[in-house]
Amino acid sequence: MRDYDNLPRLPWEGAASLARARAQILREEPLVLQMPADFSFSVPEADCQCKDRAGMIAVDCEPRACLGALARLNGSAELEELAAATHEAGLVVDVDPPGRRIIIHD
């Protein structure tokens, strides 16, 4: 299992978090988004185009597919914008529903 403890964390608050998260991602730096309690992770795994699974965590997911699907499910235009930035930076996404986290990394 991967260790995410040394990665910077950002509580996701939609528009209030977007600028900071986008800046971090465009510098190609990893980031852990801590999602709110009402955030739904109920996207079919195939929609995220993930390469592997580590227990309950889907790893190395394609950012536009995964973040885009999560954005549409949760009605979050900000997360959709972050999907484009993550793809542009060449990063991938890990999704951790039990930990309520989205991990963006290289």
C-alpha positions in Angstrom: 0.0 0.0 0.0 1.2 3.5 -0.8 2.1 6.0 1.9 0.4 9.4 1.5 1.4 10.8 4.9 4.1 13.1 3.5 1.8 14.7 0.9 0.2 18.1 1.5 -3.5 18.0 2.4 -6.2 20.3 1.4 -9.8 20.1 2.7 -12.0 20.4 -0.4 -14.4 23.2 -0.2 -15.2 23.6 -3.9 -14.6 27.1 -5.2 -12.8 28.1 -2.0 -10.2 25.4 -2.6 -9.9 25.5 -6.4 -7.2 28.2 -6.8 -4.8 26.6 -4.2 -5.3 23.1 -5.6 -4.9 24.1 -9.2 -1.7 26.0 -8.4 -0.2 23.0 -6.6 -1.2 20.7 -9.4 0.1 22.9 -12.2 3.5 22.9 -10.4 3.2 19.1 -10.8 3.3 18.7 -7.1 1.2 16.0 -5.4 -1.8 16.8 -3.3 -4.3 15.0 -1.1 -7.8 16.4 -1.3 -9.8 15.6 1.8 -13.4 15.5 0.6 -16.5 16.6 2.6 -18.7 14.1 4.4 -21.5 14.5 1.8 -19.2 13.8 -1.2 -20.2 10.7 -3.2 -17.6 8.3 -4.5 -20.2 6.1 -6.2 -18.7 6.2 -9.7 -18.3 2.8 -11.5 -14.6 1.9 -11.4 -14.5 1.4 -15.2 -15.4 5.1 -15.6 -12.2 6.1 -13.8 -9.9 4.1 -16.0 -7.7 3.0 -13.1 -4.7 0.8 -13.7 -4.7 -1.1 -10.4 -6.3 -1.5 -7.0 -4.7 -1.5 -3.5 -7.4 -2.8 -1.2 -10.2 -0.3 -1.2 -8.1 2.3 -3.1 -8.3 2.7 -6.9 -4.8 3.7 -8.0 -3.3 5.4 -11.1 -6.6 6.6 -12.5 -6.9 8.8 -15.6 -7.6 12.3 -14.2 -10.1 13.6 -16.8 -12.1 10.4 -16.7 -12.1 9.9 -12.9 -12.3 13.5 -11.6 -14.7 14.3 -14.4 -17.0 11.4 -13.4 -16.8 12.4 -9.7 -17.5 16.1 -10.6 -20.6 15.2 -12.6 -21.8 12.9 -9.8 -21.4 15.6 -7.2 -22.4 18.6 -9.3 -18.9 20.2 -8.9 -17.8 22.4 -11.8 -14.6 23.2 -9.7 -13.6 19.5 -9.6 -14.2 19.3 -13.4 -11.8 22.3 -13.8 -9.3 20.5 -11.5 -9.5 17.4 -13.8 -8.3 19.4 -16.7 -5.4 20.9 -14.7 -4.4 17.4 -13.5 -4.4 16.1 -17.0 -2.4 19.1 -18.3 0.2 18.5 -15.5 0.5 14.8 -16.5 -0.5 13.6 -13.0 -2.7 10.6 -12.1 -5.4 10.1 -9.4 -5.8 7.6 -6.6 -9.3 7.4 -5.1 -9.7 6.4 -1.4 -13.5 6.3 -0.5 -13.0 4.9 3.0 -10.5 7.7 3.8 -12.7 10.3 1.8 -9.6 11.3 -0.1 -8.6 12.0 -3.7 -4.8 11.7 -4.1 -3.2 13.5 -7.0 0.4 12.5 -7.8 2.9 11.7 -10.5 
